[in-house]
Each structure stands twice: as structure tokens, then as C-alpha cells.
């Protein structure tokens, strides 16, 4: 007799000596048995047909769960590998790895044929044929040496290398039809259960991410339980393509990249620089209100500084080095050590704390060419970076103020759905257990005192301390990591910086690392995609397009532009010899917040036909009303933060 306990604590007894998860699902209901793809047995994922010969806790897995969707996608990657081998020759194709991902799957191949988009159609067609054959996924257990011998005979050198690097005495392989692969599993019961799939793209990928190893061809695809869900996802991808910040950056003349001269390093054009500087000024305004002192620190510093800070031991693979006067120096990847030195440059009293430093200095980090992506991950950037030096009794208050500030700033950018995560000590870290426990407890206390909802990210902290991360959802529900608050008891001690307490004793301050927008480059790319390039008035590089009805009004429009410029607004006159309709469409395509049409009536009466971006209808307003409108829009961000709004300044035309 075997007793099975289900997630709701219901118990089922089976008289036979072994039972399969499928048997259990069928005993619960035919619908569940039809939907089931695998099971969790005593916490371990197992195939639906794997026998259970002992009392166990069992959960039936369906595609409606994250685990079930991963199993569908992993199974589809095996079907794709089989299709590629059958189409391009079993002897000519060597397979590497093919995992499920957060939104689909991929598989890496070594083959001479250069894959094309047309090949994806052929492969997908063959995958559908394999799926319809309803071949079962069967698991076999082999000794590691047997598996090495098997894949060596097949000429699969990448599988052999993987097997040589593992210590397990036994491994599992999966077969479906003629295809066999090294795999932990589990898989769906048969190929016709892998859902609705679509192949998406081709990319290059170095074997094991090592640029010195062979370049493989990677095919990306995705799978969903139903055709309806797949179609919804493909529509989402199409919308994401429209919002791709690299595409928008080119269309809106904001920035470009030139990998021939500077890999992963953007060139910001005048319009892009306006957006960049407006973001800087927005954060500077916050600094003025919250008592931050902005500082400027060196970009190149002696390597010994980075050894002392711990960056050399924990971050060296991401740093750039240069030799000056026979001395090894490093370009700074972070501002923190320089801020510690600045704090320690003079004697400090407990009465002065907290001390808050802000720094927009350029940072340089080596990112592998395979992971860089537009502004999202670059090698040179600036952060709205700041560090707070405080006493232990001030930690909770400072953390709470930072959380309030971050959430307020995100509302300015229409990020309403914010997830908070607490990340604890990683495997590679510095500092004693006592210091880490104290730091983690301080962050937990601050979050609980605010009744903040947060999730735990075990082992995901920085090497010098635990952190609180903030993730936002953009307009099409993608999640992005933005702000971070990191607590650090170690670095001030490593540099020996202190303050004098009430008793006249020297104490090490607590250091809080924080960034709200994070990398300005990354935030700019994210925000372009969030808005689809339609930036709010205060941030738009051109706030208003002025369109003369004909050349007779060109001088008047130029005068309007200069007047607006004197008031601090960014306007552009469209002088092209084209139709009015085409000029208006161009203003809309460039996503300018407002478009003004100027002719005889406007010049004589001072009433202007104004069109807002995305609207078909125009409205009429006077010059004074126009300036009041612009003034209100220009200070929306400041008003949302609760800052004072300066009086509107009217200059007559």
C-alpha cells in the first residue's frame, strides 16, 4: 500500500507496489490527467510516468504553473534540436545546450550552414510534424562513463565536455524518436504535448560564454499552452519592437552607437543630450531639497585603492586598467571608495551626521559584447549615485526617507506598480557574519516599520552589504530593476574613516549606497520604451513645433521661437517647403508635445491653433494662455514632488 499526500493534505492510498503521477492525476479527475505534464514528488520535479514506490507528498504540475510552462518550453527546445538535426544532417549538426528561459527557450548549434530567417520557417514546419507524431519522451539513467562513451560515439563533443566537468556518478538522457540528449528533465509525456510554439530569431553565442571558444548559432523560440496565449505574446513582442529604444533613438535623433570606434558606448546627439541633462537637473533639484552635497571625484585612481575597497578581489573582471608613470591605475567602476576618502578628509563629529554626497561622475565597466544591448547595458555611463554616512541610530530613519523618496519619484515617471526586494549576503562577499547580520536586520526593521510589502532574494546582495531593490513595470508590463539601497558596515572600517561620538570616542559610520534612477543611460532607454518615445513636456527635447502656413509668416514664427527660448522653452520652426498636413504629421511622428500652426489670423489676433501629441483635434488659445499652459506642463515633475512652483513669466510677442 502506498499513501500519497496531496498539497491540500488530502491522502490517497494505492494498493499496488508502485504508482505513477499520471495514475494519481487520473484518480483525482480526467481533466487533471489530461492537463498534467509532470509532478513534484517530495519537492523534486519528476516525469508524469516515473514510478513512486514509497509514501510521498505529490503535486501534479500543469502548464498553468511556472514549472509547467518551463517544462513545455524545455520540451519544445528538444523538439527543435531534433528538427535541426533532421533538416541539416545528423552528422553535420552538433548540439550544445537548450534551456527554457523566462519567456521561451533557445538551443545552441554548431553547424557549417549559416542559418537564415527562411530556415526558421523550415525548422518550425518540421517541429510541427514531429509534434504530430506524438512520440514519447523517455528517460534513461546511465553512468557518467557510459554517457561519455555514448555521446563520444555520436560525435557530440559539447555534451562530452559537459559530462567531463560534472561529478555525478549517474546522469539521465532523454529520447524522443531518433533524438537523444543529455538532460535532467522532466519533460512532457509526448511531443504533441509541447504546446503552441513559434521560432523567433537567430543569434551568435560563444560556447559557455567564453569569447575564446567556438561561436555557435543560437535559435530563440517560445511556447505557450494554447494558440491564443501564443498570439497574445507575439502581439506583445510586436509592441515591444515598436517601443525599442534603439529604434526610437534613431527616429527621434537622440543618440547612436558606433561599435567600430567605441563598443557599447553611446554618442548622444543634441536632442538626446537635452533629455539626459533634464534628468540630471531633476535629480539635482531633489538633492537641493534633501540636503545632498554634490561632489566631483577622480576618474582614474591607483589600483591599491581598489584592492583596499575590495573591488579588486570581487569585481576585477569588470574593471579597466591603465599604467601611468609606472604605476597601475584603474578607471572607476563605482564612486563609493572616492566618497569614503572625501568623508575621511576631515574630522567629523556625531552632530554633523548624516553626511550625504552625490556624484554624477563617469563610470566605466567592462561588459562582454554578448550582453550589451543599446542603452540598457553600456560600458561608460553616469549614475544618480549618492552615499550617506550616518550613525547606527540614524539608519532606519534614512532608509525610510529613501523609500518614500524613491516611490514619489517613480510616480513622476508613471511607474505605479513597484515591487520591493530584500537581497541578502551572496556567496562572494566580505565582512564578518556579525556585520552582515546587523546590516540585514537594520533593513528588515526599516521595511517592517513602514509596513512595506517586500520579497526576499536570498544571496543576491552586493559583496559589501545587503540591499533593497526596486523593480517597476513599464507600459507593456515588463519588469525592470531600478533603484537600489545598499547598507555597508565594511567599507568605512576598511578605510579607517571615523566620527567622534558623544563620549569623545571614534566610531565607524554606517555607509548607505543609493541610486534612484540608476544608470542614466539605462533609465533613458527604459523610459523611452515606457512612453513609446512620447516624453512629457518637461523632458521632451523639442517641446513645440511651430509651423508657418507659408513663407510669409516664417519671420514671425522665428520671432516666436526666440521669445519662447528666452523663457526657457525648446521650440522648433518647420521651414520645409512641404504641405501643412505633411508638417503636422512630421511633428506627430517626432512626438513633439505641442504643434502650433501660425498664419494671418494668429499673427493679427494672437490666437493660436494648438494640437497636442496624439490628438486629432486642435484647440485655440491666446499667447498668454499658451505660456501658462507651457509653464504648468514644464513644472509637472516639480509639482508632483511637492516643490514650489515659480510664478509664470509672460513676455509679450
ZIQUIUR-V297602 format. One line per field, one symbol per residue. psi: psi as a letter, one per 20 degrees, with the letter a starting at -180 (. if undefined). A space follows every 10 residues. Layout:
# ZIQUIUR-V297602
psi = ???
This chain:
# ZIQUIUR-V297602
psi = ppppprhjjq pppphriqqq hgggghhgqh gghhhqhaqo olippqqhjp qpkrpqpppp priirggghg gghhhhhggg ggggghhjoh hippqeqmrq ahjcrrppqo qhpoqrhhhh ggghghghgg ghilpqoppq pqqhhggggg hghijnhhhg gghhiqiphq rqqpqocipp qpqharrqhr hjjjaprppg rqrqpqpkjo iirqprpppq rqqqhrhghg ggghhghghh ghjphgghhg hjlgrrqnih hnpkoqoprg ghhggghhgg hghhggghhj lqpprpqqhp qqhhghhhii hhhijhijqp qqppkjpprq ppirighhhg hghjirppqh hiqqpopqpk qpqppopqhi iqncihorip rqqmpqppor qhiigggggg hggggghghh hhjknhnppp popaprgorq qrhggggggh hgggggghhj kppqqpnpjj rriirrrpqp pqpahkkqpp peqqoppoig ghghikqrrp ahjjqpqprp popqqghbph gghggghghg ikinqqghip hohpppoqha hhjggghhgg ghghghijqo qppojqmrqg ghhghghghi kphqppppbg gghgikppop pqpiqhqrqp qrgghghhgg gghhjggghh ijqqpqqpop pq.
